[in-house]
Structure formats: C-alpha cells, structure tokens
Amino acid sequence: MTNKLDGKVAIVTGSGRGIGQAVALKLAGEGARLVINDLDAEPAHEMVARLKAQGNEAVAVVGSVTAPDFAERLIKTSVDSFKGVDIIVNNAGFTWDNVIQKMTDEQWYAIIDCHLTAPFRILRAAYPVISAAAKKEAAEGREVFRKVVNISSGAGVNGNVGQSNYSAAKAGVIGLTKTLSKEWGRLKVNVNCVAFGWIETRLTEPTTEAKTIEVEGRQLSVGVGPHIVQSYSQRCPLGRPGNVTEAAGAVAMYCGPESDYISGQTILVSGGM
Ligand SMILES: NC(=O)c1ccc[n+]([C@@H]2O[C@H](COP(=O)([O-])OP(=O)(O)OC[C@H]3O[C@@H](n4cnc5c(N)ncnc54)[C@H](O)[C@@H]3O)[C@@H](O)[C@H]2O)c1
C-alpha cells in the first residue's frame, strides 16, 4: 500500500470482475477513491462493499456502458460523490467472436459500441469537468496531471482470427488514445492505452466444458480449450498467460505520477508475445 494516489478519484468501468476489479483494488491500495461500474449489479455492489470494508471510499454506477445516458450518469456520480474526476480507465468489455462471413451486424455493433463508442462518450462527457479543473489549476500556477487509460488488446494491435469486430474496436481505441493525447495535452491529461495479450479471466479461462456468460440478455461463449493454453504458453516468451494482478500493475503505472510525461502510447502487456 502506498499513498501516491491519495484523494484521487478513479473511474474504472467493468470493475466488478477480472482485470477491472484488480485495477480498482490496486488504485484503491494506492489511496484512490473509486467509482465502480459493472453491467451486473451484484459484483459492482460487492466491490463497493469490499473497498469500504478496507477503508476506501467507493460508489457504484450499475449498468451498461453502452446505454445512451450512461456516460453522463457516470461522470455526474463521480462529481456528486467526490467532486471531480482524476483517472478514467475504460475497461468494460466482452468478446463475441465469429469469422467475418458469419458475423452479423448485431454482433459487429455490440462490440464496437462497448469497446469504442462507450469510451468515446465517457471521455466526451468528462471533458467539461476536466477542462474546468485544469483551467482553475493553470490559473493558480499548478500543474496537476489527470489520467486516461483505454484498454485495448493484442487483437487490436495485430489482428486475431474470428475477431474482426473486436480487433477493429480495439484498434479504434488506440486511435482515440492518440488523438485525445493531442487534444488534452493542454489540460495536462496523460492519455494512454494498455493492450493485453492473454490474461486469465472468465473470458479466457481454460475449460473443457462449453461455458457461456450472459451479456445484456445474450448467452455468449467464453473460455478456451486447455490445449490452446498449452500451445500459447509454449510460444509466449514468458511461458504462460498473465494474471489480473500483473495486468493491473501495467494500468496502475499509467494512472500514477510515473507516467506524467508519457502520453498517446500503447503498451503491449503480453509476456513478450
Ligand atoms: N482477458 C484477456 O485476455 C484480455 C485480453 C485483451 C484485452 N482484454 C480486455 O480487458 C477488459 C476486461 O476484460 P476481462 O478479461 O477482465 O473480462 P471479465 O469478463 O473478467 O470482466 C469484464 C467485466 O466487464 C463487465 N462488462 C462487460 N460488458 C459491459 C458493459 N457493456 N457495461 C459495463 N460492464 C460490462 C462484465 O460484467 C465484467 O464484470 C476488456 O475490455 C477486454 O476486452 C482482456
């Protein structure tokens, strides 16, 4: 536990589970106050209870990042609860794979909406709050850095069979990151991207059974056959998939003072793959 994020207000979407949950816990451990979001109410409320039990301030905004009014509701909750926004981690997401000839428009837009349009809307909604704070701090002669971390994927950097929707969205978020780093530099916002390789979560869990998760009323397949993990581990220089703590470490680096002079970058967190 350090206090390098003491008092900072961090929004982490999709933080009821997986990487987002690990990021929220890591930032809280460094002193941040958390705005927790998840599509599913139970894990979101459980996270808030867990953070409060360990002495952190936290509030939940339950719902899909794709809802038209979501971004405004998220930012308003942050401002009403904690009087501002210092860190935004656009993490919420899922996959819905198919080769292009079998991919429906619904499948395409569901993934683009969640991984690309939602981060765009959240950042647009955050602008007035960040801009007002940055102007006030500049007038006082203070340089205060705020942080945006967009979560991308190796699929967005290199492409991946069966993921034309996902890889397009995750490549799009890299473009969004680069542009916003240029637009928001004058506001002292570091805008960076973390692209994960294989991180073990429920999306990528090795399984021999056909597993599904429910995302907004749709039953979607998750998990991968153990032989795929084995083959990946043989090819990955670091010899295995990553875990959520390792994933959260990379995100936290872009949320703290270590990254005050880094912006517009995408780091691939993939064990060297
Ligand atoms: N796990 C990996 O190997 C991997 C690799 C590359 C990128 N990623 C990205 O990391 C992020 C987190 O994934 P994860 O592996 O932790 O998955 P996960 O399923 O463990 O956690 C994702 C969380 O996001 C929530 N969520 C999904 N859709 C949402 C929506 N529309 N609105 C709000 N919340 C929503 C889920 O309910 C879940 O709690 C995603 O953006 C994913 O694409 C993961």
The ligand as an SDF file (V2000), in Angstrom:
LIG
                    3D

 44 48  0  0  0  0  0  0  0  0999 V2000
   -8.5960  -11.3340  -20.5430 N   0  0  0  0  0  0  0  0  0  0  0  0
   -7.8320  -11.1190  -21.6080 C   0  0  0  0  0  0  0  0  0  0  0  0
   -7.0120  -11.9640  -22.0420 O   0  0  0  0  0  0  0  0  0  0  0  0
   -7.9220   -9.7920  -22.3280 C   0  0  0  0  0  0  0  0  0  0  0  0
   -7.0440   -9.5620  -23.3900 C   0  0  0  0  0  0  0  0  0  0  0  0
   -7.1020   -8.3550  -24.0510 C   0  0  0  0  0  0  0  0  0  0  0  0
   -7.9980   -7.3790  -23.6600 C   0  0  0  0  0  0  0  0  0  0  0  0
   -8.8700   -7.6480  -22.6340 N   0  0  0  0  0  0  0  0  0  0  0  0
   -9.8190   -6.5990  -22.2810 C   0  0  0  0  0  0  0  0  0  0  0  0
   -9.7690   -6.3600  -20.8930 O   0  0  0  0  0  0  0  0  0  0  0  0
  -11.0430   -5.8450  -20.4680 C   0  0  0  0  0  0  0  0  0  0  0  0
  -11.5250   -6.6180  -19.2630 C   0  0  0  0  0  0  0  0  0  0  0  0
  -11.7750   -7.9820  -19.6260 O   0  0  0  0  0  0  0  0  0  0  0  0
  -11.6430   -9.2010  -18.5980 P   0  0  0  0  0  0  0  0  0  0  0  0
  -10.7980  -10.2220  -19.2630 O   0  0  0  0  0  0  0  0  0  0  0  0
  -11.2890   -8.6990  -17.2490 O   0  0  0  0  0  0  0  0  0  0  0  0
  -13.1340   -9.7640  -18.6420 O   0  0  0  0  0  0  0  0  0  0  0  0
  -14.1610  -10.1430  -17.4590 P   0  0  0  0  0  0  0  0  0  0  0  0
  -15.3290  -10.7310  -18.1260 O   0  0  0  0  0  0  0  0  0  0  0  0
  -13.4580  -10.9240  -16.4010 O   0  0  0  0  0  0  0  0  0  0  0  0
  -14.5220   -8.7240  -16.8420 O   0  0  0  0  0  0  0  0  0  0  0  0
  -15.1600   -7.7510  -17.6140 C   0  0  0  0  0  0  0  0  0  0  0  0
  -16.1990   -7.0430  -16.7710 C   0  0  0  0  0  0  0  0  0  0  0  0
  -16.8060   -6.0470  -17.6230 O   0  0  0  0  0  0  0  0  0  0  0  0
  -18.2110   -6.1090  -17.4410 C   0  0  0  0  0  0  0  0  0  0  0  0
  -18.8860   -5.6650  -18.6470 N   0  0  0  0  0  0  0  0  0  0  0  0
  -18.9850   -6.2970  -19.8450 C   0  0  0  0  0  0  0  0  0  0  0  0
  -19.7140   -5.5790  -20.6930 N   0  0  0  0  0  0  0  0  0  0  0  0
  -20.0870   -4.4570  -20.0310 C   0  0  0  0  0  0  0  0  0  0  0  0
  -20.8570   -3.3280  -20.3700 C   0  0  0  0  0  0  0  0  0  0  0  0
  -21.4260   -3.2210  -21.5650 N   0  0  0  0  0  0  0  0  0  0  0  0
  -21.0280   -2.3560  -19.4450 N   0  0  0  0  0  0  0  0  0  0  0  0
  -20.4750   -2.4540  -18.2050 C   0  0  0  0  0  0  0  0  0  0  0  0
  -19.7500   -3.5210  -17.8230 N   0  0  0  0  0  0  0  0  0  0  0  0
  -19.5560   -4.5060  -18.7240 C   0  0  0  0  0  0  0  0  0  0  0  0
  -18.5160   -7.5670  -17.1430 C   0  0  0  0  0  0  0  0  0  0  0  0
  -19.7720   -7.7150  -16.4700 O   0  0  0  0  0  0  0  0  0  0  0  0
  -17.3200   -7.9820  -16.2990 C   0  0  0  0  0  0  0  0  0  0  0  0
  -17.5540   -7.8290  -14.9180 O   0  0  0  0  0  0  0  0  0  0  0  0
  -11.9620   -5.9280  -21.6830 C   0  0  0  0  0  0  0  0  0  0  0  0
  -12.0110   -4.6760  -22.3250 O   0  0  0  0  0  0  0  0  0  0  0  0
  -11.2690   -6.9590  -22.5580 C   0  0  0  0  0  0  0  0  0  0  0  0
  -11.6190   -6.8010  -23.9120 O   0  0  0  0  0  0  0  0  0  0  0  0
   -8.8380   -8.8240  -21.9630 C   0  0  0  0  0  0  0  0  0  0  0  0
  1  2  1  0
  2  3  2  0
  2  4  1  0
  4  5  1  0
  4 44  2  0
  5  6  2  0
  6  7  1  0
  7  8  2  0
  8  9  1  0
  8 44  1  0
  9 10  1  0
  9 42  1  0
 10 11  1  0
 11 12  1  0
 11 40  1  0
 12 13  1  0
 13 14  1  0
 14 15  2  0
 14 16  1  0
 14 17  1  0
 17 18  1  0
 18 19  2  0
 18 20  1  0
 18 21  1  0
 21 22  1  0
 22 23  1  0
 23 24  1  0
 23 38  1  0
 24 25  1  0
 25 26  1  0
 25 36  1  0
 26 27  1  0
 26 35  1  0
 27 28  2  0
 28 29  1  0
 29 30  1  0
 29 35  2  0
 30 31  1  0
 30 32  2  0
 32 33  1  0
 33 34  2  0
 34 35  1  0
 36 37  1  0
 36 38  1  0
 38 39  1  0
 40 41  1  0
 40 42  1  0
 42 43  1  0
M  CHG  2   8   1  16  -1
M  END
$$$$
